[in-house]
Amino acid sequence: MDRTMDSLVLERVPTRWELLAYPSCRGLTSWLVNLQSRIEQLQTWKDNPTEVPKVTNISRLFNPQSFLTAVKQYYAQKTQSELNRL
């Protein structure tokens, strides 16, 4: 508990939080703002999963490569294209 309090006082992300979260070099305040933005983006998608967003902030995704792969798969199915050629 002391380590966590020390991290908070020094404006650092506590080690226990880092183990459960995404990698980042941000300070605590910036990290929390970024985390909130990520959560809001995911909640928007959860609330309306059939609506594809026109703009996606990839830097807020926990695993951007998976998202890009899913977009390519969706496009390949929609256009009857080969996934390997995209």
LINVEN-V77689 format. One record per pair of residues at least 24 apart in sequence whose C-alpha atoms are under 7 Angstrom apart, sorted by the first residue. I is the first residue (numbers start at 1). GAP is how many residues later the second one is. Records with the same first field share a line. If there is no record, write none. Layout:
BEGIN
I->GAP ; GAP
END
This chain:
BEGIN
22->40
END
